[in-house]
Amino acid sequence: MKFCGKRVVGEFCRGVSLSRPDGTVWEMEIRPLPLSFQRSLRERGILQPTAPTKVSRDSQGRVLRDGDGLAVLQRDESAAEYLLELEKYHQRVAVLVVWECLRGDTRYEFETLVPSSRESWVSFADAFHEELEQAGWSSGDVIWFCDRVAELSHLAGDHVQESRAVFF
């Protein structure tokens, strides 16, 4: 892409500082999320789980039916297994945001090996989560990091506040 005849280069980064409870500061150079981040999650098998369905019942316990006589189904968003999978999904997305946006900072080296196949990305995200946890990252640190990335990626404006809650 060109602007006023000059090629637009979208490579930029920002330095951020994460204060630690012991008084130290971790300096980081972060990059914005690429435009293809959400697509790459899907391609890598990082998919948001779907809530199971259950049959709707009236106050007497009878099955509710639609105009065609078919049982009315509703999403069961309180199912324990679904909630656990949804939490894992959000954790995976968050740590992959950290990985994606921090991997350009050559001061940091990750021990978790980048997978070569689609099936391995879920395992990679889980292992990278463990690596961050062992390195002393807290949930608050990941949220703080994702907030900095959201600002840098222009995802923090009023027009995306509702989407942002789902995205992160």
KOLSEZA-334895 format. One record per atom (N, C-alpha, C, O): residue number from 1; residue in one letter; chain; atom name; x, y, z. Coordinates in steps of 0.001 Angstrom, whole numbers. Example, Ala and Ser with C-alpha at 12.3 -4.5 7.8 and 13.67 -1.06 7.14 Angstrom:
% KOLSEZA-334895
- num  residuo  cadena  atomo  px  py  pz
- 1  A  A  N  13190  -5690  7800
- 1  A  A  CA  12300  -4500  7800
- 1  A  A  C  13200  -3300  7800
- 1  A  A  O  14236  -3319  8465
- 2  S  A  N  12850  -2250  7080
- 2  S  A  CA  13670  -1060  7140
- 2  S  A  C  12900  30  7870
- 2  S  A  O  13409  1138  8039
***
This chain:
% KOLSEZA-334895
- num  residuo  cadena  atomo  px  py  pz
- 1  M  A  N  848  -1174  0
- 1  M  A  CA  0  0  0
- 1  M  A  C  892  1234  0
- 1  M  A  O  1952  1260  626
- 2  K  A  N  435  2257  -719
- 2  K  A  CA  1184  3511  -764
- 2  K  A  C  303  4658  -287
- 2  K  A  O  -914  4648  -472
- 3  F  A  N  939  5641  328
- 3  F  A  CA  279  6864  757
- 3  F  A  C  1127  8022  249
- 3  F  A  O  2302  8133  599
- 4  C  A  N  537  8882  -572
- 4  C  A  CA  1265  10003  -1194
- 4  C  A  C  2501  9515  -1932
- 4  C  A  O  3549  10160  -1900
- 5  G  A  N  2374  8375  -2595
- 5  G  A  CA  3458  7845  -3394
- 5  G  A  C  4514  7069  -2639
- 5  G  A  O  5421  6509  -3255
- 6  K  A  N  4421  7021  -1323
- 6  K  A  CA  5423  6297  -531
- 6  K  A  C  4798  5042  66
- 6  K  A  O  3661  5049  539
- 7  R  A  N  5572  3975  29
- 7  R  A  CA  5106  2703  575
- 7  R  A  C  4873  2841  2081
- 7  R  A  O  5718  3356  2814
- 8  V  A  N  3708  2370  2519
- 8  V  A  CA  3366  2398  3939
- 8  V  A  C  3984  1175  4598
- 8  V  A  O  3764  45  4163
- 9  V  A  N  4753  1409  5642
- 9  V  A  CA  5371  315  6392
- 9  V  A  C  4684  271  7747
- 9  V  A  O  4724  1237  8509
- 10  G  A  N  4058  -851  8037
- 10  G  A  CA  3285  -969  9262
- 10  G  A  C  4030  -1576  10427
- 10  G  A  O  3409  -1979  11410
- 11  E  A  N  5322  -1651  10346
- 11  E  A  CA  6101  -2246  11433
- 11  E  A  C  6412  -1180  12469
- 11  E  A  O  7193  -266  12205
- 12  F  A  N  5817  -1286  13629
- 12  F  A  CA  6153  -373  14705
- 12  F  A  C  5981  -1090  16029
- 12  F  A  O  5337  -2136  16110
- 13  C  A  N  6558  -518  17049
- 13  C  A  CA  6479  -1123  18372
- 13  C  A  C  6468  -11  19411
- 13  C  A  O  6685  1161  19101
- 14  R  A  N  6211  -408  20642
- 14  R  A  CA  6178  544  21750
- 14  R  A  C  6832  -120  22956
- 14  R  A  O  6625  -1303  23223
- 15  G  A  N  7606  651  23662
- 15  G  A  CA  8186  161  24906
- 15  G  A  C  7198  342  26046
- 15  G  A  O  6590  1403  26189
- 16  V  A  N  7043  -690  26849
- 16  V  A  CA  6181  -627  28030
- 16  V  A  C  6952  -1189  29218
- 16  V  A  O  7907  -1948  29053
- 17  S  A  N  6527  -809  30406
- 17  S  A  CA  7202  -1248  31628
- 17  S  A  C  6196  -1877  32569
- 17  S  A  O  5211  -1245  32950
- 18  L  A  N  6441  -3118  32941
- 18  L  A  CA  5570  -3847  33860
- 18  L  A  C  6230  -3873  35231
- 18  L  A  O  7271  -4502  35416
- 19  S  A  N  5618  -3187  36188
- 19  S  A  CA  6150  -3167  37555
- 19  S  A  C  5839  -4476  38250
- 19  S  A  O  4727  -4996  38159
- 20  R  A  N  6831  -5002  38944
- 20  R  A  CA  6689  -6262  39665
- 20  R  A  C  6494  -5982  41154
- 20  R  A  O  6896  -4923  41636
- 21  P  A  N  5886  -6908  41886
- 21  P  A  CA  5656  -6713  43319
- 21  P  A  C  6943  -6510  44127
- 21  P  A  O  6919  -5881  45185
- 22  D  A  N  8057  -7038  43632
- 22  D  A  CA  9319  -6896  44374
- 22  D  A  C  10026  -5575  44075
- 22  D  A  O  11136  -5346  44557
- 23  G  A  N  9396  -4708  43287
- 23  G  A  CA  9981  -3407  42980
- 23  G  A  C  10744  -3355  41669
- 23  G  A  O  11101  -2272  41206
- 24  T  A  N  11001  -4505  41066
- 24  T  A  CA  11690  -4509  39775
- 24  T  A  C  10708  -4127  38669
- 24  T  A  O  9493  -4118  38867
- 25  V  A  N  11256  -3819  37528
- 25  V  A  CA  10442  -3442  36373
- 25  V  A  C  10892  -4275  35183
- 25  V  A  O  12084  -4362  34890
- 26  W  A  N  9933  -4885  34503
- 26  W  A  CA  10229  -5622  33278
- 26  W  A  C  9962  -4690  32102
- 26  W  A  O  8833  -4253  31883
- 27  E  A  N  11010  -4397  31356
- 27  E  A  CA  10883  -3576  30152
- 27  E  A  C  10530  -4500  28987
- 27  E  A  O  11124  -5566  28829
- 28  M  A  N  9576  -4089  28191
- 28  M  A  CA  9136  -4906  27057
- 28  M  A  C  8922  -4027  25841
- 28  M  A  O  8520  -2869  25954
- 29  E  A  N  9191  -4585  24698
- 29  E  A  CA  8907  -3922  23429
- 29  E  A  C  7796  -4720  22763
- 29  E  A  O  8003  -5851  22324
- 30  I  A  N  6613  -4116  22695
- 30  I  A  CA  5463  -4848  22161
- 30  I  A  C  5086  -4331  20779
- 30  I  A  O  5340  -3179  20426
- 31  R  A  N  4479  -5214  20020
- 31  R  A  CA  3986  -4886  18689
- 31  R  A  C  2461  -5043  18703
- 31  R  A  O  1927  -5797  19516
- 32  P  A  N  1761  -4342  17815
- 32  P  A  CA  307  -4501  17754
- 32  P  A  C  -67  -5877  17213
- 32  P  A  O  736  -6551  16569
- 33  L  A  N  -1288  -6268  17488
- 33  L  A  CA  -1787  -7522  16925
- 33  L  A  C  -1901  -7385  15416
- 33  L  A  O  -2359  -6354  14921
- 34  P  A  N  -1493  -8404  14682
- 34  P  A  CA  -1670  -8341  13229
- 34  P  A  C  -3158  -8411  12875
- 34  P  A  O  -3967  -8953  13629
- 35  L  A  N  -3491  -7865  11740
- 35  L  A  CA  -4868  -7862  11259
- 35  L  A  C  -5432  -9278  11181
- 35  L  A  O  -6634  -9479  11348
- 36  S  A  N  -4585  -10236  10932
- 36  S  A  CA  -5013  -11626  10752
- 36  S  A  C  -5032  -12436  12046
- 36  S  A  O  -5161  -13659  11992
- 37  F  A  N  -4907  -11795  13199
- 37  F  A  CA  -4786  -12542  14454
- 37  F  A  C  -5972  -13470  14707
- 37  F  A  O  -5778  -14649  15002
- 38  Q  A  N  -7193  -12955  14597
- 38  Q  A  CA  -8372  -13789  14860
- 38  Q  A  C  -8446  -14956  13887
- 38  Q  A  O  -8756  -16079  14285
- 39  R  A  N  -8164  -14696  12613
- 39  R  A  CA  -8190  -15770  11618
- 39  R  A  C  -7139  -16818  11945
- 39  R  A  O  -7398  -18017  11839
- 40  S  A  N  -5954  -16368  12343
- 40  S  A  CA  -4891  -17329  12651
- 40  S  A  C  -5266  -18193  13849
- 40  S  A  O  -4882  -19361  13914
- 41  L  A  N  -6011  -17631  14798
- 41  L  A  CA  -6477  -18454  15923
- 41  L  A  C  -7359  -19589  15408
- 41  L  A  O  -7172  -20747  15783
- 42  R  A  N  -8311  -19256  14554
- 42  R  A  CA  -9210  -20283  14007
- 42  R  A  C  -8436  -21311  13195
- 42  R  A  O  -8667  -22514  13319
- 43  E  A  N  -7518  -20830  12364
- 43  E  A  CA  -6724  -21749  11540
- 43  E  A  C  -5868  -22677  12394
- 43  E  A  O  -5553  -23793  11983
- 44  R  A  N  -5498  -22217  13568
- 44  R  A  CA  -4658  -23009  14468
- 44  R  A  C  -5480  -23862  15428
- 44  R  A  O  -4925  -24523  16306
- 45  G  A  N  -6790  -23848  15265
- 45  G  A  CA  -7644  -24695  16088
- 45  G  A  C  -8002  -24110  17438
- 45  G  A  O  -8510  -24823  18303
- 46  I  A  N  -7748  -22822  17637
- 46  I  A  CA  -8132  -22152  18883
- 46  I  A  C  -9530  -21592  18640
- 46  I  A  O  -9689  -20485  18127
- 47  L  A  N  -10533  -22371  19015
- 47  L  A  CA  -11922  -22038  18723
- 47  L  A  C  -12711  -21857  20005
- 47  L  A  O  -12539  -22603  20970
- 48  Q  A  N  -13584  -20851  20002
- 48  Q  A  CA  -14436  -20634  21161
- 48  Q  A  C  -15433  -21784  21244
- 48  Q  A  O  -16056  -22138  20243
- 49  P  A  N  -15589  -22371  22435
- 49  P  A  CA  -16531  -23486  22557
- 49  P  A  C  -17975  -23007  22384
- 49  P  A  O  -18294  -21837  22596
- 50  T  A  N  -18810  -23924  22004
- 50  T  A  CA  -20230  -23642  21838
- 50  T  A  C  -20978  -24190  23043
- 50  T  A  O  -20745  -25317  23479
- 51  A  A  N  -21869  -23382  23565
- 51  A  A  CA  -22656  -23829  24716
- 51  A  A  C  -23556  -24989  24300
- 51  A  A  O  -24126  -24975  23209
- 52  P  A  N  -23685  -25988  25163
- 52  P  A  CA  -24598  -27092  24848
- 52  P  A  C  -26043  -26597  24888
- 52  P  A  O  -26333  -25530  25430
- 53  T  A  N  -26926  -27374  24317
- 53  T  A  CA  -28342  -27006  24348
- 53  T  A  C  -29100  -27954  25262
- 53  T  A  O  -28684  -29084  25517
- 54  K  A  N  -30219  -27455  25742
- 54  K  A  CA  -31106  -28290  26552
- 54  K  A  C  -32541  -27972  26151
- 54  K  A  O  -32829  -26908  25601
- 55  V  A  N  -33415  -28896  26432
- 55  V  A  CA  -34827  -28745  26093
- 55  V  A  C  -35462  -27759  27065
- 55  V  A  O  -35283  -27864  28279
- 56  S  A  N  -36206  -26798  26517
- 56  S  A  CA  -36913  -25818  27349
- 56  S  A  C  -38158  -26461  27943
- 56  S  A  O  -38856  -27237  27290
- 57  R  A  N  -38410  -26121  29183
- 57  R  A  CA  -39581  -26675  29876
- 57  R  A  C  -40372  -25546  30524
- 57  R  A  O  -39824  -24500  30872
- 58  D  A  N  -41665  -25780  30678
- 58  D  A  CA  -42491  -24782  31353
- 58  D  A  C  -42395  -24977  32860
- 58  D  A  O  -41648  -25832  33335
- 59  S  A  N  -43154  -24181  33610
- 59  S  A  CA  -43072  -24238  35074
- 59  S  A  C  -43564  -25566  35643
- 59  S  A  O  -43291  -25881  36802
- 60  Q  A  N  -44284  -26342  34844
- 60  Q  A  CA  -44770  -27652  35278
- 60  Q  A  C  -43803  -28771  34892
- 60  Q  A  O  -44025  -29935  35226
- 61  G  A  N  -42725  -28406  34183
- 61  G  A  CA  -41750  -29406  33769
- 61  G  A  C  -42045  -30030  32416
- 61  G  A  O  -41338  -30943  31989
- 62  R  A  N  -43090  -29546  31731
- 62  R  A  CA  -43432  -30084  30416
- 62  R  A  C  -42557  -29435  29343
- 62  R  A  O  -42179  -28268  29438
- 63  V  A  N  -42254  -30229  28326
- 63  V  A  CA  -41432  -29750  27214
- 63  V  A  C  -42192  -28679  26435
- 63  V  A  O  -43358  -28865  26085
- 64  L  A  N  -41524  -27561  26168
- 64  L  A  CA  -42107  -26511  25335
- 64  L  A  C  -41892  -26882  23868
- 64  L  A  O  -40834  -27386  23490
- 65  R  A  N  -42911  -26624  23052
- 65  R  A  CA  -42830  -26975  21634
- 65  R  A  C  -43127  -25741  20787
- 65  R  A  O  -43881  -24855  21191
- 66  D  A  N  -42518  -25705  19607
- 66  D  A  CA  -42770  -24594  18688
- 66  D  A  C  -44016  -24885  17859
- 66  D  A  O  -44703  -25879  18092
- 67  G  A  N  -44306  -24021  16895
- 67  G  A  CA  -45501  -24158  16058
- 67  G  A  C  -45541  -25435  15246
- 67  G  A  O  -46615  -25883  14846
- 68  D  A  N  -44373  -26033  14996
- 68  D  A  CA  -44308  -27284  14236
- 68  D  A  C  -44310  -28506  15142
- 68  D  A  O  -44198  -29636  14667
- 69  G  A  N  -44437  -28280  16438
- 69  G  A  CA  -44456  -29394  17375
- 69  G  A  C  -43081  -29885  17805
- 69  G  A  O  -42969  -30885  18515
- 70  L  A  N  -42037  -29189  17378
- 70  L  A  CA  -40675  -29586  17760
- 70  L  A  C  -40301  -28987  19110
- 70  L  A  O  -40714  -27876  19444
- 71  A  A  N  -39529  -29723  19870
- 71  A  A  CA  -39091  -29241  21178
- 71  A  A  C  -38250  -27978  21002
- 71  A  A  O  -37403  -27899  20112
- 72  V  A  N  -38499  -26995  21866
- 72  V  A  CA  -37737  -25744  21843
- 72  V  A  C  -36449  -25963  22628
- 72  V  A  O  -36471  -26409  23776
- 73  L  A  N  -35337  -25644  21991
- 73  L  A  CA  -34035  -25802  22639
- 73  L  A  C  -33504  -24440  23060
- 73  L  A  O  -33803  -23422  22437
- 74  Q  A  N  -32715  -24438  24122
- 74  Q  A  CA  -32053  -23207  24554
- 74  Q  A  C  -30615  -23517  24923
- 74  Q  A  O  -30280  -24637  25311
- 75  R  A  N  -29769  -22501  24793
- 75  R  A  CA  -28356  -22668  25148
- 75  R  A  C  -28239  -22815  26663
- 75  R  A  O  -28869  -22079  27423
- 76  D  A  N  -27430  -23766  27083
- 76  D  A  CA  -27182  -23970  28514
- 76  D  A  C  -25813  -23388  28849
- 76  D  A  O  -24816  -24108  28906
- 77  E  A  N  -25779  -22073  29069
- 77  E  A  CA  -24515  -21391  29329
- 77  E  A  C  -24039  -21551  30763
- 77  E  A  O  -23028  -20965  31150
- 78  S  A  N  -24751  -22335  31549
- 78  S  A  CA  -24314  -22578  32928
- 78  S  A  C  -23715  -23971  33103
- 78  S  A  O  -23342  -24349  34214
- 79  A  A  N  -23621  -24730  32025
- 79  A  A  CA  -23052  -26082  32093
- 79  A  A  C  -21590  -25993  32533
- 79  A  A  O  -20805  -25242  31955
- 80  A  A  N  -21239  -26756  33546
- 80  A  A  CA  -19899  -26686  34140
- 80  A  A  C  -18793  -26963  33124
- 80  A  A  O  -17787  -26254  33098
- 81  E  A  N  -18967  -27976  32297
- 81  E  A  CA  -17933  -28322  31314
- 81  E  A  C  -17756  -27196  30291
- 81  E  A  O  -16634  -26877  29896
- 82  Y  A  N  -18869  -26601  29869
- 82  Y  A  CA  -18804  -25484  28929
- 82  Y  A  C  -18061  -24306  29551
- 82  Y  A  O  -17202  -23707  28904
- 83  L  A  N  -18379  -23970  30792
- 83  L  A  CA  -17721  -22847  31462
- 83  L  A  C  -16224  -23079  31601
- 83  L  A  O  -15432  -22149  31450
- 84  L  A  N  -15835  -24314  31889
- 84  L  A  CA  -14412  -24644  31989
- 84  L  A  C  -13727  -24480  30633
- 84  L  A  O  -12642  -23902  30554
- 85  E  A  N  -14346  -24980  29572
- 85  E  A  CA  -13772  -24849  28230
- 85  E  A  C  -13718  -23392  27779
- 85  E  A  O  -12772  -22984  27105
- 86  L  A  N  -14731  -22607  28150
- 86  L  A  CA  -14746  -21186  27804
- 86  L  A  C  -13609  -20451  28518
- 86  L  A  O  -12951  -19595  27926
- 87  E  A  N  -13383  -20781  29777
- 87  E  A  CA  -12281  -20174  30527
- 87  E  A  C  -10938  -20537  29892
- 87  E  A  O  -10064  -19681  29752
- 88  K  A  N  -10775  -21801  29511
- 88  K  A  CA  -9535  -22229  28853
- 88  K  A  C  -9337  -21486  27534
- 88  K  A  O  -8223  -21076  27209
- 89  Y  A  N  -10413  -21314  26781
- 89  Y  A  CA  -10327  -20596  25510
- 89  Y  A  C  -9817  -19171  25733
- 89  Y  A  O  -8904  -18721  25041
- 90  H  A  N  -10405  -18469  26693
- 90  H  A  CA  -9993  -17086  26957
- 90  H  A  C  -8549  -17019  27449
- 90  H  A  O  -7821  -16091  27096
- 91  Q  A  N  -8129  -17990  28259
- 91  Q  A  CA  -6734  -18035  28701
- 91  Q  A  C  -5808  -18247  27511
- 91  Q  A  O  -4763  -17604  27409
- 92  R  A  N  -6187  -19137  26625
- 92  R  A  CA  -5352  -19414  25446
- 92  R  A  C  -5227  -18178  24560
- 92  R  A  O  -4131  -17854  24102
- 93  V  A  N  -6326  -17496  24318
- 93  V  A  CA  -6275  -16289  23495
- 93  V  A  C  -5376  -15249  24154
- 93  V  A  O  -4548  -14631  23484
- 94  A  A  N  -5531  -15052  25452
- 94  A  A  CA  -4739  -14039  26159
- 94  A  A  C  -3249  -14342  26099
- 94  A  A  O  -2451  -13444  25831
- 95  V  A  N  -2858  -15592  26343
- 95  V  A  CA  -1420  -15893  26317
- 95  V  A  C  -882  -15866  24892
- 95  V  A  O  294  -15568  24686
- 96  L  A  N  -1718  -16169  23910
- 96  L  A  CA  -1262  -16056  22523
- 96  L  A  C  -1122  -14591  22103
- 96  L  A  O  -311  -14279  21232
- 97  V  A  N  -1894  -13697  22704
- 97  V  A  CA  -1682  -12262  22499
- 97  V  A  C  -306  -11885  23034
- 97  V  A  O  446  -11167  22375
- 98  V  A  N  22  -12370  24232
- 98  V  A  CA  1345  -12099  24814
- 98  V  A  C  2426  -12625  23882
- 98  V  A  O  3369  -11905  23553
- 99  W  A  N  2294  -13870  23457
- 99  W  A  CA  3306  -14480  22588
- 99  W  A  C  3451  -13698  21286
- 99  W  A  O  4563  -13366  20876
- 100  E  A  N  2330  -13408  20641
- 100  E  A  CA  2344  -12731  19338
- 100  E  A  C  2976  -11346  19423
- 100  E  A  O  3739  -10955  18540
- 101  C  A  N  2663  -10613  20470
- 101  C  A  CA  3083  -9212  20550
- 101  C  A  C  4430  -9016  21233
- 101  C  A  O  5010  -7934  21147
- 102  L  A  N  4933  -10034  21904
- 102  L  A  CA  6219  -9922  22599
- 102  L  A  C  7329  -10687  21896
- 102  L  A  O  8504  -10506  22216
- 103  R  A  N  6974  -11535  20947
- 103  R  A  CA  7996  -12384  20329
- 103  R  A  C  9013  -11606  19506
- 103  R  A  O  10080  -12137  19198
- 104  G  A  N  8714  -10364  19141
- 104  G  A  CA  9671  -9541  18414
- 104  G  A  C  10717  -8892  19308
- 104  G  A  O  11710  -8358  18815
- 105  D  A  N  10501  -8934  20623
- 105  D  A  CA  11464  -8354  21569
- 105  D  A  C  12558  -9387  21804
- 105  D  A  O  12339  -10391  22483
- 106  T  A  N  13727  -9140  21245
- 106  T  A  CA  14814  -10126  21287
- 106  T  A  C  15397  -10325  22680
- 106  T  A  O  16204  -11232  22884
- 107  R  A  N  15006  -9503  23630
- 107  R  A  CA  15488  -9692  25006
- 107  R  A  C  14803  -10876  25679
- 107  R  A  O  15293  -11404  26677
- 108  Y  A  N  13678  -11284  25129
- 108  Y  A  CA  12925  -12392  25711
- 108  Y  A  C  13060  -13628  24835
- 108  Y  A  O  12945  -13554  23612
- 109  E  A  N  13300  -14746  25468
- 109  E  A  CA  13356  -16032  24770
- 109  E  A  C  12344  -16956  25423
- 109  E  A  O  12332  -17117  26644
- 110  F  A  N  11501  -17557  24610
- 110  F  A  CA  10499  -18475  25127
- 110  F  A  C  11009  -19898  25001
- 110  F  A  O  11610  -20274  23995
- 111  E  A  N  10763  -20676  26032
- 111  E  A  CA  11209  -22069  26039
- 111  E  A  C  10211  -22995  25358
- 111  E  A  O  10584  -24061  24867
- 112  T  A  N  8953  -22595  25329
- 112  T  A  CA  7920  -23406  24689
- 112  T  A  C  8137  -23366  23179
- 112  T  A  O  8193  -22295  22575
- 113  L  A  N  8258  -24538  22588
- 113  L  A  CA  8537  -24626  21155
- 113  L  A  C  7290  -24332  20330
- 113  L  A  O  6201  -24822  20630
- 114  V  A  N  7465  -23530  19294
- 114  V  A  CA  6363  -23192  18396
- 114  V  A  C  5993  -24439  17603
- 114  V  A  O  6867  -25083  17023
- 115  P  A  N  4716  -24788  17569
- 115  P  A  CA  4302  -26024  16889
- 115  P  A  C  4398  -25919  15374
- 115  P  A  O  4389  -24834  14792
- 116  S  A  N  4488  -27083  14772
- 116  S  A  CA  4558  -27133  13314
- 116  S  A  C  3228  -27549  12693
- 116  S  A  O  3040  -27414  11484
- 117  S  A  N  2315  -28048  13502
- 117  S  A  CA  1029  -28486  12954
- 117  S  A  C  -124  -27795  13672
- 117  S  A  O  27  -27292  14786
- 118  R  A  N  -1278  -27782  13010
- 118  R  A  CA  -2468  -27118  13547
- 118  R  A  C  -2898  -27724  14880
- 118  R  A  O  -3289  -26999  15794
- 119  E  A  N  -2828  -29022  14990
- 119  E  A  CA  -3303  -29708  16183
- 119  E  A  C  -2499  -29350  17427
- 119  E  A  O  -2979  -29509  18549
- 120  S  A  N  -1298  -28875  17232
- 120  S  A  CA  -413  -28618  18362
- 120  S  A  C  -598  -27244  18997
- 120  S  A  O  -51  -27004  20074
- 121  W  A  N  -1344  -26334  18376
- 121  W  A  CA  -1445  -24977  18893
- 121  W  A  C  -2198  -24898  20213
- 121  W  A  O  -1867  -24060  21052
- 122  V  A  N  -3189  -25735  20419
- 122  V  A  CA  -3880  -25752  21714
- 122  V  A  C  -2893  -26165  22797
- 122  V  A  O  -2837  -25551  23863
- 123  S  A  N  -2119  -27200  22524
- 123  S  A  CA  -1096  -27646  23482
- 123  S  A  C  -36  -26571  23676
- 123  S  A  O  436  -26356  24793
- 124  F  A  N  341  -25892  22592
- 124  F  A  CA  1321  -24811  22693
- 124  F  A  C  809  -23707  23614
- 124  F  A  O  1534  -23242  24493
- 125  A  A  N  -441  -23286  23412
- 125  A  A  CA  -1015  -22222  24240
- 125  A  A  C  -1042  -22636  25705
- 125  A  A  O  -731  -21833  26584
- 126  D  A  N  -1414  -23887  25973
- 126  D  A  CA  -1444  -24371  27357
- 126  D  A  C  -40  -24415  27953
- 126  D  A  O  156  -24044  29110
- 127  A  A  N  937  -24866  27167
- 127  A  A  CA  2325  -24927  27651
- 127  A  A  C  2892  -23525  27841
- 127  A  A  O  3633  -23284  28794
- 128  F  A  N  2557  -22600  26950
- 128  F  A  CA  3044  -21228  27084
- 128  F  A  C  2418  -20560  28302
- 128  F  A  O  3072  -19772  28985
- 129  H  A  N  1164  -20870  28572
- 129  H  A  CA  499  -20383  29791
- 129  H  A  C  1286  -20839  31015
- 129  H  A  O  1540  -20061  31934
- 130  E  A  N  1661  -22100  31010
- 130  E  A  CA  2447  -22661  32115
- 130  E  A  C  3811  -21971  32214
- 130  E  A  O  4282  -21682  33314
- 131  E  A  N  4442  -21709  31072
- 131  E  A  CA  5740  -21022  31070
- 131  E  A  C  5622  -19624  31677
- 131  E  A  O  6463  -19220  32480
- 132  L  A  N  4582  -18891  31296
- 132  L  A  CA  4374  -17556  31859
- 132  L  A  C  4141  -17630  33363
- 132  L  A  O  4672  -16823  34126
- 133  E  A  N  3343  -18605  33776
- 133  E  A  CA  3052  -18765  35198
- 133  E  A  C  4323  -19069  35984
- 133  E  A  O  4535  -18515  37062
- 134  Q  A  N  5163  -19943  35450
- 134  Q  A  CA  6423  -20281  36116
- 134  Q  A  C  7377  -19091  36148
- 134  Q  A  O  8215  -18990  37044
- 135  A  A  N  7254  -18191  35174
- 135  A  A  CA  8111  -17005  35129
- 135  A  A  C  7606  -15900  36055
- 135  A  A  O  8232  -14846  36166
- 136  G  A  N  6481  -16140  36715
- 136  G  A  CA  5969  -15172  37672
- 136  G  A  C  4866  -14269  37163
- 136  G  A  O  4464  -13335  37856
- 137  W  A  N  4369  -14531  35962
- 137  W  A  CA  3264  -13728  35449
- 137  W  A  C  1999  -14069  36231
- 137  W  A  O  1755  -15230  36559
- 138  S  A  N  1210  -13061  36523
- 138  S  A  CA  -76  -13263  37185
- 138  S  A  C  -1197  -12988  36182
- 138  S  A  O  -951  -12510  35075
- 139  S  A  N  -2411  -13292  36579
- 139  S  A  CA  -3559  -12975  35718
- 139  S  A  C  -3614  -11475  35456
- 139  S  A  O  -3899  -11037  34342
- 140  G  A  N  -3338  -10698  36494
- 140  G  A  CA  -3328  -9242  36345
- 140  G  A  C  -2275  -8767  35362
- 140  G  A  O  -2503  -7814  34616
- 141  D  A  N  -1114  -9430  35355
- 141  D  A  CA  -56  -9068  34401
- 141  D  A  C  -516  -9299  32965
- 141  D  A  O  -274  -8474  32085
- 142  V  A  N  -1179  -10425  32740
- 142  V  A  CA  -1656  -10745  31390
- 142  V  A  C  -2729  -9737  30969
- 142  V  A  O  -2737  -9281  29826
- 143  I  A  N  -3622  -9395  31878
- 143  I  A  CA  -4656  -8397  31571
- 143  I  A  C  -4009  -7048  31272
- 143  I  A  O  -4383  -6379  30309
- 144  W  A  N  -3034  -6643  32101
- 144  W  A  CA  -2315  -5386  31879
- 144  W  A  C  -1665  -5392  30498
- 144  W  A  O  -1778  -4421  29751
- 145  F  A  N  -987  -6485  30163
- 145  F  A  CA  -311  -6608  28868
- 145  F  A  C  -1320  -6497  27729
- 145  F  A  O  -1105  -5754  26771
- 146  C  A  N  -2419  -7236  27839
- 146  C  A  CA  -3445  -7212  26790
- 146  C  A  C  -4050  -5815  26642
- 146  C  A  O  -4393  -5405  25533
- 147  D  A  N  -4184  -5085  27747
- 147  D  A  CA  -4671  -3705  27669
- 147  D  A  C  -3698  -2820  26893
- 147  D  A  O  -4124  -1991  26088
- 148  R  A  N  -2391  -2987  27127
- 148  R  A  CA  -1387  -2203  26384
- 148  R  A  C  -1447  -2552  24894
- 148  R  A  O  -1356  -1673  24037
- 149  V  A  N  -1599  -3837  24601
- 149  V  A  CA  -1695  -4274  23203
- 149  V  A  C  -2965  -3710  22571
- 149  V  A  O  -2941  -3269  21422
- 150  A  A  N  -4067  -3719  23310
- 150  A  A  CA  -5324  -3177  22790
- 150  A  A  C  -5168  -1700  22442
- 150  A  A  O  -5664  -1247  21411
- 151  E  A  N  -4479  -949  23302
- 151  E  A  CA  -4240  470  23010
- 151  E  A  C  -3386  623  21758
- 151  E  A  O  -3707  1416  20873
- 152  L  A  N  -2307  -133  21689
- 152  L  A  CA  -1389  -48  20558
- 152  L  A  C  -2052  -496  19256
- 152  L  A  O  -1750  31  18186
- 153  S  A  N  -2951  -1464  19355
- 153  S  A  CA  -3633  -2017  18178
- 153  S  A  C  -4914  -1271  17835
- 153  S  A  O  -5640  -1662  16920
- 154  H  A  N  -5193  -191  18574
- 154  H  A  CA  -6403  610  18380
- 154  H  A  C  -7664  -220  18581
- 154  H  A  O  -8640  -76  17845
- 155  L  A  N  -7630  -1081  19576
- 155  L  A  CA  -8802  -1892  19916
- 155  L  A  C  -9507  -1375  21161
- 155  L  A  O  -10470  -1986  21624
- 156  A  A  N  -9043  -261  21704
- 156  A  A  CA  -9562  193  22987
- 156  A  A  C  -10523  1369  22871
- 156  A  A  O  -10923  1927  23893
- 157  G  A  N  -10906  1763  21662
- 157  G  A  CA  -11820  2878  21499
- 157  G  A  C  -13236  2521  21908
- 157  G  A  O  -13563  1348  22090
- 158  D  A  N  -14070  3531  22052
- 158  D  A  CA  -15462  3314  22464
- 158  D  A  C  -16222  2409  21504
- 158  D  A  O  -17125  1685  21923
- 159  H  A  N  -15869  2441  20223
- 159  H  A  CA  -16608  1670  19224
- 159  H  A  C  -16353  170  19315
- 159  H  A  O  -17054  -606  18666
- 160  V  A  N  -15367  -259  20105
- 160  V  A  CA  -15101  -1693  20221
- 160  V  A  C  -15163  -2194  21657
- 160  V  A  O  -14744  -3321  21923
- 161  Q  A  N  -15664  -1409  22577
- 161  Q  A  CA  -15681  -1827  23977
- 161  Q  A  C  -16443  -3134  24179
- 161  Q  A  O  -15984  -4008  24914
- 162  E  A  N  -17592  -3277  23540
- 162  E  A  CA  -18367  -4504  23701
- 162  E  A  C  -17646  -5695  23079
- 162  E  A  O  -17613  -6775  23668
- 163  S  A  N  -17073  -5507  21904
- 163  S  A  CA  -16355  -6593  21237
- 163  S  A  C  -15099  -6970  21996
- 163  S  A  O  -14710  -8137  22009
- 164  R  A  N  -14470  -6015  22618
- 164  R  A  CA  -13212  -6237  23322
- 164  R  A  C  -13388  -7260  24445
- 164  R  A  O  -12509  -8092  24672
- 165  A  A  N  -14515  -7200  25140
- 165  A  A  CA  -14756  -8151  26231
- 165  A  A  C  -14775  -9579  25699
- 165  A  A  O  -14280  -10492  26360
- 166  V  A  N  -15332  -9776  24532
- 166  V  A  CA  -15366  -11103  23924
- 166  V  A  C  -13993  -11468  23367
- 166  V  A  O  -13552  -12612  23475
- 167  F  A  N  -13319  -10476  22767
- 167  F  A  CA  -12032  -10727  22118
- 167  F  A  C  -10989  -11182  23119
- 167  F  A  O  -10248  -12128  22850
- 168  F  A  N  -10917  -10533  24259
- 168  F  A  CA  -9933  -10891  25276
- 168  F  A  C  -10584  -11790  26288
- 168  F  A  O  -9934  -12218  27243
***
